[in-house]
């Protein structure tokens, strides 16, 4: 039976499931308070059979920054199926319920961190932009600041951490999950993680690093699990904090923040690269591990702003989610539309035979809309198709969209 999760009553059963598949270290309820916080902060769907929960899916409310406009966001997380119920379509059924519920709530966009590319494509999700992860010797940081002593941040400071995350410098595509207890859950997963950061005169946490490392690795690599800052000066101060740790820490691993080329702040990166075979050696990894899909076309297109003459065209859209929506009062976003992209963009549920037509699935159209890849590049993989003149016009419009970065793992 598929039903909504009921918080306290289902918590023990969900802990047992997540422990069984290896996501938790303990079955003790008191050891998994973070999961309880996640459950309280989410719309949870479960599949129950013979008194046991065999599958879960969580939908977390949030916002996504699109060209400095905040759109409502559905963060899909906690998609788990027990070993005895695999390959029965439970995950897709629960995810479909979560997406449909979020659509009816008026949410504009859904997103997730994928376990592998391919599965969520069947549900209409398209892959996001690359993230760059660097490992470097902090003594080589090219920062000449002498930072003030940072404050120690603990798991008890989750409210301040959450506030700082919501107030961080906004970048295109950045996601913020709204329930504060999600940040409490985020801090709870490691016993030895800690934070270093700074407060303003009003006692508000403005910028910080949340740090962790493997047990027994006193010299690193030290992982920057996440960070927040409001401006470039604060970012440099955080780099200076990392540099001050270099007498003990031989390597730091961190994700490159949006709109920053981290190599600019590292001395002799090519020389360091010569010893990249060591766990302390310099290296960089590039990978796209997040996906998005539009849920509300009117809200998504309405947030698009383009200079120059408006561009009008038809959109023939296919939503693969429709195959899972039999009997539902919502049948996905498949349909024929007319779009106008300009200073005030809009979409109509109608077709104009005199206009050129863009054919796409919701996966590729979501990537186009967010600015992940140029329309003409998406067309190379046959993810969408259109007359060359229309593709050229779309390229000229979407070249103004910055590279998106989700910047929040959930």
C-alpha positions as CSV (number, residue, x, y, z in Angstrom):
1,X,0.0,0.0,0.0
2,X,1.3,3.5,-0.9
3,X,0.4,6.2,1.6
4,X,1.8,9.3,3.2
5,X,4.3,8.9,5.9
6,X,3.1,9.8,9.4
7,X,6.1,11.1,11.2
8,X,6.6,9.5,14.6
9,X,4.6,6.4,13.9
10,X,6.7,5.5,10.8
11,X,10.1,6.7,12.1
12,X,11.1,3.4,13.6
13,X,10.1,1.5,10.4
14,X,12.0,3.9,8.2
15,X,15.1,3.6,10.4
16,X,15.0,-0.2,10.0
17,X,14.7,0.1,6.2
18,X,17.5,2.7,5.9
19,X,19.8,0.6,8.2
20,X,19.0,-2.5,6.1
21,X,20.2,-0.9,2.9
22,X,23.3,0.6,4.5
23,X,22.4,4.3,4.7
24,X,22.5,4.3,8.5
25,X,25.2,3.1,10.9
26,X,22.8,2.1,13.7
27,X,19.2,1.0,14.2
28,X,19.0,3.0,17.4
29,X,16.3,5.7,17.2
30,X,18.3,8.1,19.4
31,X,21.3,7.7,17.0
32,X,19.2,8.9,14.0
33,X,17.7,12.2,15.2
34,X,18.8,13.7,11.9
35,X,16.5,11.4,10.0
36,X,13.7,12.3,12.3
37,X,14.3,16.0,11.5
38,X,14.2,15.2,7.8
39,X,11.0,13.3,8.2
40,X,9.4,16.2,10.1
41,X,10.5,18.7,7.4
42,X,9.4,16.7,4.3
43,X,6.4,15.4,2.5
44,X,7.1,11.7,2.9
45,X,5.6,8.9,0.8
46,X,6.0,5.2,1.8
47,X,5.1,1.8,0.6
48,X,4.0,-0.5,3.4
49,X,3.5,-4.3,3.2
50,X,2.8,-6.7,6.0
51,X,3.5,-4.0,8.6
52,X,6.9,-3.1,7.2
53,X,7.9,-0.1,5.2
54,X,9.6,-1.3,2.0
55,X,10.2,2.0,0.2
56,X,10.3,5.7,0.9
57,X,10.5,9.0,-1.0
58,X,10.8,12.5,0.5
59,X,9.9,15.8,-1.0
60,X,11.5,18.8,0.7
61,X,10.1,22.4,0.1
62,X,12.6,25.0,-1.0
63,X,13.5,27.7,-3.5
64,X,15.7,27.9,-6.6
65,X,17.3,31.1,-7.7
66,X,16.5,31.7,-11.4
67,X,18.1,34.9,-12.7
68,X,17.8,36.5,-9.2
69,X,14.1,35.5,-8.9
70,X,13.1,32.9,-6.4
71,X,11.0,30.1,-7.7
72,X,9.4,27.4,-5.5
73,X,11.3,24.1,-5.5
74,X,10.7,20.5,-4.7
75,X,13.8,18.7,-3.4
76,X,13.4,14.9,-4.1
77,X,15.4,12.9,-1.6
78,X,15.4,9.7,0.5
79,X,14.3,7.5,-2.4
80,X,15.0,4.0,-0.9
81,X,13.7,0.5,-1.7
82,X,14.4,-2.5,0.4
83,X,16.3,-5.5,-0.9
84,X,13.2,-7.7,-1.1
85,X,11.2,-5.2,-3.1
86,X,13.6,-4.2,-5.8
87,X,12.7,-4.1,-9.5
88,X,9.0,-3.8,-8.8
89,X,8.6,-0.2,-9.8
90,X,8.1,1.1,-6.2
91,X,10.6,3.9,-6.5
92,X,9.1,5.4,-9.6
93,X,5.6,5.0,-8.1
94,X,6.6,6.9,-4.9
95,X,8.5,9.5,-6.8
96,X,5.5,10.1,-9.1
97,X,3.3,10.6,-6.0
98,X,5.8,13.1,-4.6
99,X,6.1,15.0,-7.9
100,X,2.3,15.1,-8.4
101,X,1.7,16.4,-4.9
102,X,4.3,19.1,-5.4
103,X,2.7,20.0,-8.8
104,X,-0.7,20.5,-7.1
105,X,1.0,22.7,-4.5
106,X,2.0,25.0,-7.3
107,X,5.8,24.2,-7.2
108,X,7.7,25.5,-10.2
109,X,10.8,23.1,-10.3
110,X,11.9,19.8,-8.9
111,X,15.5,18.6,-8.4
112,X,17.5,15.8,-7.0
113,X,21.0,14.4,-6.5
114,X,21.2,11.3,-8.6
115,X,22.7,8.0,-7.7
116,X,23.3,7.3,-11.4
117,X,22.5,9.0,-14.6
118,X,19.6,7.4,-16.5
119,X,17.1,6.3,-14.0
120,X,15.4,9.6,-13.2
121,X,15.4,10.5,-16.9
122,X,12.4,8.2,-17.2
123,X,10.6,10.6,-14.8
124,X,11.5,13.8,-16.8
125,X,14.7,14.9,-15.0
126,X,17.6,16.4,-17.0
127,X,21.2,16.5,-15.9
128,X,22.6,19.7,-14.5
129,X,26.0,21.4,-15.0
130,X,29.3,20.1,-13.9
131,X,30.7,20.7,-10.5
132,X,34.4,20.9,-9.9
133,X,35.9,19.3,-6.8
134,X,39.6,20.2,-6.0
135,X,42.1,18.6,-3.7
136,X,45.0,20.8,-2.8
137,X,47.7,21.6,-0.3
138,X,46.3,24.6,1.8
139,X,49.8,26.0,2.3
140,X,49.7,26.8,-1.5
141,X,46.6,29.0,-1.2
142,X,47.4,32.3,-2.8
143,X,45.7,34.4,-0.1
144,X,47.5,37.2,1.7
145,X,44.9,37.8,4.4
146,X,45.6,37.5,8.1
147,X,42.1,36.4,9.2
148,X,40.6,37.1,12.6
149,X,40.2,34.1,14.9
150,X,37.1,32.1,13.6
151,X,34.4,31.0,16.0
152,X,33.9,27.3,16.5
153,X,30.5,26.0,15.1
154,X,28.9,22.9,16.4
155,X,25.8,20.8,15.6
156,X,23.9,22.8,18.2
157,X,24.3,25.9,16.0
158,X,22.0,24.5,13.3
159,X,19.6,27.4,13.3
160,X,22.5,29.9,12.7
161,X,23.9,27.7,10.0
162,X,20.5,27.5,8.3
163,X,20.1,31.2,8.4
164,X,23.6,31.7,6.9
165,X,22.8,29.3,4.1
166,X,19.6,31.1,3.2
167,X,21.4,34.4,3.2
168,X,24.4,33.2,1.2
169,X,25.5,35.0,-2.0
170,X,22.8,34.1,-4.5
171,X,23.9,32.4,-7.8
172,X,21.8,31.3,-10.7
173,X,20.5,27.8,-10.1
174,X,21.3,27.8,-6.4
175,X,18.8,25.9,-4.2
176,X,17.8,26.7,-0.6
177,X,15.8,24.2,1.4
178,X,13.4,26.1,3.6
179,X,12.8,24.0,6.8
180,X,15.4,24.8,9.3
181,X,15.5,21.2,10.6
182,X,16.9,20.1,7.3
183,X,20.1,21.9,8.3
184,X,20.0,20.2,11.6
185,X,19.8,16.9,9.8
186,X,22.6,18.0,7.5
187,X,25.0,18.6,10.5
188,X,24.0,15.3,12.2
189,X,25.5,12.7,9.8
190,X,29.1,12.8,11.0
191,X,30.3,12.5,14.6
192,X,33.6,14.4,14.0
193,X,32.5,17.2,11.7
194,X,32.8,20.8,12.9
195,X,32.5,24.3,11.6
196,X,34.6,27.5,11.6
197,X,33.0,30.8,10.9
198,X,32.4,34.4,11.6
199,X,29.5,36.4,13.2
200,X,28.6,40.0,12.6
201,X,28.0,42.7,15.3
202,X,24.4,41.6,15.6
203,X,25.5,38.1,16.5
204,X,24.4,36.6,13.1
205,X,26.6,33.9,11.4
206,X,27.6,35.4,8.1
207,X,30.2,33.0,6.6
208,X,31.5,29.6,7.6
209,X,33.1,26.3,6.6
210,X,31.7,22.9,7.6
211,X,34.6,20.5,7.8
212,X,35.0,16.7,8.1
213,X,37.6,14.0,7.5
214,X,37.9,10.3,7.7
215,X,38.6,8.7,11.1
216,X,42.3,8.4,11.8
217,X,43.3,10.9,9.1
218,X,44.6,13.7,11.2
219,X,46.6,15.2,8.3
220,X,43.6,15.1,5.9
221,X,42.3,15.3,3.3
222,X,40.1,17.7,5.2
223,X,36.8,17.9,3.4
224,X,34.8,21.2,3.1
225,X,31.4,19.6,3.1
226,X,29.7,22.9,2.4
227,X,30.3,26.6,3.0
228,X,28.4,29.9,2.9
229,X,29.4,33.5,2.4
230,X,27.7,36.7,1.4
231,X,30.4,38.4,-0.7
232,X,33.9,37.8,-2.2
233,X,35.7,39.3,0.8
234,X,34.2,36.7,3.1
235,X,35.1,33.9,0.7
236,X,38.8,35.0,0.8
237,X,38.6,35.1,4.6
238,X,37.5,31.5,4.6
239,X,40.3,30.5,2.3
240,X,42.7,32.2,4.7
241,X,41.3,30.1,7.5
242,X,42.0,26.9,5.5
243,X,45.6,28.2,4.8
244,X,46.1,28.6,8.6
245,X,45.4,24.9,9.1
246,X,48.2,23.9,6.7
247,X,50.8,23.2,9.5
248,X,48.8,20.0,10.3
249,X,46.5,19.5,7.3
250,X,48.3,18.4,4.1
251,X,45.3,18.4,1.8
252,X,41.9,20.0,1.6
253,X,39.1,18.8,-0.7
254,X,36.3,21.2,-1.6
255,X,33.8,21.9,-4.3
256,X,34.5,25.0,-6.4
257,X,31.9,27.7,-5.5
258,X,29.8,29.1,-8.4
259,X,31.3,32.0,-10.4
260,X,34.7,31.3,-8.9
261,X,37.7,29.6,-10.6
262,X,39.4,28.1,-7.6
263,X,42.7,27.5,-9.5
264,X,43.2,31.3,-9.4
265,X,43.7,31.0,-5.7
266,X,46.2,28.1,-5.8
267,X,50.0,28.6,-6.3
268,X,51.8,26.3,-8.7
269,X,48.9,24.1,-9.6
270,X,50.8,22.4,-12.4
271,X,53.7,21.6,-10.1
272,X,51.3,20.2,-7.5
273,X,49.6,18.1,-10.2
274,X,52.9,16.1,-10.6
275,X,52.2,14.4,-7.3
276,X,48.5,13.8,-7.9
277,X,48.8,10.0,-7.3
278,X,49.0,10.6,-3.5
279,X,45.9,11.0,-1.4
280,X,47.4,14.4,-0.4
281,X,48.2,15.3,-4.0
282,X,46.6,18.1,-6.0
283,X,43.8,17.0,-8.3
284,X,40.5,18.1,-9.7
285,X,37.4,16.1,-10.5
286,X,34.5,17.2,-12.7
287,X,31.1,15.6,-12.4
288,X,27.4,16.4,-12.8
289,X,25.5,14.7,-10.0
290,X,22.3,16.7,-9.9
291,X,19.2,16.8,-12.1
292,X,16.2,19.1,-12.5
293,X,12.8,19.2,-14.2
294,X,10.1,21.9,-14.6
295,X,6.8,21.3,-12.9
296,X,5.0,24.5,-13.7
297,X,5.7,25.9,-17.2
298,X,3.9,29.2,-16.6
299,X,6.0,30.0,-13.6
300,X,9.3,28.8,-15.1
301,X,8.8,30.7,-18.4
302,X,7.5,33.7,-16.7
303,X,10.8,34.1,-14.8
304,X,12.8,34.2,-18.0
305,X,14.0,37.6,-19.1
306,X,15.7,38.3,-22.4
307,X,16.7,41.6,-24.1
308,X,16.1,42.3,-27.7
309,X,13.1,41.5,-29.9
310,X,10.8,38.8,-28.6
311,X,11.3,35.3,-30.0
312,X,8.1,33.4,-30.8
313,X,7.8,29.7,-31.6
314,X,5.8,26.6,-31.0
315,X,6.9,24.0,-28.4
316,X,5.9,20.3,-28.9
317,X,6.7,18.9,-25.5
318,X,6.8,15.3,-24.3
319,X,6.8,14.4,-20.6
320,X,7.9,10.8,-19.9
321,X,6.3,11.0,-16.5
322,X,2.9,10.5,-18.2
323,X,3.4,6.8,-18.5
324,X,3.3,6.6,-14.6
325,X,0.2,8.8,-14.3
326,X,-2.5,6.5,-15.4
327,X,-5.7,7.3,-13.5
328,X,-4.2,10.5,-12.0
329,X,-5.9,13.9,-12.3
330,X,-2.7,15.3,-13.7
331,X,-1.1,13.9,-16.8
332,X,2.2,15.7,-16.8
333,X,3.3,18.5,-19.1
334,X,3.1,16.8,-22.6
335,X,1.4,19.1,-25.1
336,X,1.6,21.8,-27.7
337,X,2.4,25.3,-26.6
338,X,3.3,28.7,-28.0
339,X,6.2,30.5,-26.4
340,X,7.3,34.1,-26.5
341,X,10.7,34.8,-25.0
342,X,11.5,38.5,-24.3
343,X,11.5,41.0,-21.5
344,X,8.1,39.6,-20.4
345,X,8.1,35.9,-21.4
346,X,5.0,33.8,-21.6
347,X,3.6,30.4,-22.6
348,X,0.2,29.6,-24.1
349,X,-1.6,26.3,-24.4
350,X,-2.1,26.7,-28.1
351,X,-0.2,26.2,-31.4
352,X,0.4,28.7,-34.2
353,X,0.9,27.0,-37.6
354,X,2.8,30.0,-38.9
355,X,5.6,29.7,-36.3
356,X,8.6,27.3,-36.3
357,X,8.4,24.4,-33.8
358,X,10.8,23.2,-31.2
359,X,10.3,19.5,-30.3
360,X,11.7,18.4,-26.9
361,X,11.1,16.2,-23.9
362,X,10.7,18.0,-20.5
363,X,14.2,16.7,-19.6
364,X,16.0,18.6,-22.3
365,X,13.7,21.6,-22.2
366,X,14.4,22.0,-18.4
367,X,18.1,21.9,-19.2
368,X,17.7,24.5,-21.9
369,X,15.6,26.8,-19.6
370,X,18.1,26.6,-16.8
371,X,21.0,27.3,-19.1
372,X,22.9,24.0,-18.6
373,X,23.7,23.7,-22.3
374,X,23.1,25.7,-25.5
375,X,20.0,24.6,-27.4
376,X,22.2,23.7,-30.5
377,X,24.3,21.5,-28.3
378,X,21.3,19.7,-26.8
379,X,20.2,19.1,-30.4
380,X,23.4,17.3,-31.2
381,X,22.3,14.5,-28.8
382,X,18.9,14.5,-30.4
383,X,17.4,15.6,-27.0
384,X,15.5,18.3,-28.9
385,X,15.1,19.3,-32.5
386,X,14.1,22.5,-34.4
387,X,14.9,24.3,-37.7
388,X,18.4,25.6,-37.7
389,X,17.3,29.3,-37.8
390,X,15.2,28.7,-34.6
391,X,18.1,27.0,-32.9
392,X,20.4,29.9,-33.8
393,X,17.9,32.4,-32.4
394,X,17.6,30.3,-29.2
395,X,21.4,30.1,-28.8
396,X,21.5,33.9,-29.0
397,X,18.9,34.2,-26.3
398,X,20.2,31.6,-23.9
399,X,23.8,32.6,-24.1
400,X,23.0,35.3,-21.5
401,X,21.9,32.7,-19.0
402,X,24.8,32.0,-16.4
403,X,26.0,28.5,-15.7
404,X,23.7,27.1,-13.0
405,X,24.9,25.6,-9.8
406,X,22.6,23.9,-7.2
407,X,25.1,24.4,-4.3
408,X,23.0,22.4,-1.8
409,X,23.3,18.7,-1.3
410,X,20.3,16.9,0.1
